[in-house]
Amino acid sequence: MAKYGKAASKRVESAVRRTKKGTLKSGSGRKVTSRKQAIAIGLSEARKAGGKVPPAKGARKGARKTTRKSASRKTTARKTARKTTRTTTRKTARKSSGAARRGRTKS
């Protein structure tokens, strides 16, 4: 079964033609020069007109945006924890080895 209807095909064709002509504008009012953007605009127009077009990626049911902030916070927290433990162990190791080399004992 076809994903796109004939009406959607005509809308996209029209949008691409308008792009080539230089009359297609984006939502912000700027001229569209990208072929991909022209196709996206054509599909959007077809959706609004009620043509047979699958929903856009962002509009699907169950489609969730994954936030990277929480993941990056976790990794930075791990990195800082590692750094602090490494530096403290190195410092204590240096202190004890330096005292042993000088012939002193820790009291």
N, C-alpha and C positions, 0 to 999 in steps of 0.2 A: 504494500500500500504506500502511496506517495506521501511524503512528509509535507510538501508544499502544494498549494492549490494554484490554479491558473491565474487567479487574481493577484496572488502574491508575486508570481513571476512577472506579471505586467507592471506591478508597482516597482519592483527592483529594476526592471529594464528601463522604466521611465526615469528613475533616480540616477542610474548610471548615465543615461543620455543627457540629463540635465547637468550632471557633473562635467561631462565632456564639453557641453555648451558653455558652462561657467555660471549657471544660474542657481545651482543647488547650494543652499545655505544650511549650516548646522544650527543647533539650538541657540548658540551664542550670537548668531548672525554673521559668522565668518564664512567665506567661500570654502566649499569642500573640494579638496584636491585628491584625496585618497580614495582609491577604488573600493577598498574594504569598508571605509566609512560610508560611502554611497550605498553599498549593499545593505549595511546595517540600517541606514535611514529608510531605505525602500521596504525592508522587512518590518520595521517599526510602523511605517504608514499602513502596511497591509494588516498588521495586528489591530491597529485602531479602526480600520475599515471593516474588521470582522472576517478577514480572509483566513484560509486554512494555513496557519503558520504555527510551528511549535513555540512554546513560551521561551522568552529570553533566559539566558543562564541565571541571571540574578533574580528573576521572578518565579523560578520554580518552587513548588512546594517542597519543603524539607531541605532546601538548599541553605546552608548556613555559612556565614563568613567565619573563617577561623582567624582568631586574633593572634598575632605573633608576639604581642607585648608580654603576655604572661609567660610564654615559653622563653623569651629572651631574659626575663627577670630571673627565672629559675637558673638558667645557665650562668648568668653573671654572679648570682649568689653562690653557686658551686665553685666558680673560679676564685672568688675572693676567699672563700673558706679554705680552699686548697692552698692558696698563697700564704695565708696567715699560718697554717699548720706547718708548711714547709719552712718558712723563715724562722719560726720559733724553734723547730727541731735543729736546724742548721746552727743557729746561734748557740744553743745549749751544747751542741756537739763541739763547736769550736772552743768554747770556754773550757770545757773539761779536758779536751786534748791539749790545749795550750798550757794548762796547769800541770799536766802530767809530763810534758816535755821539759818544763823548767825544774822538775824535780820536787814540786810541791804536792802536797795532798790536800784534798778538799776537807774543810772542817765544818 
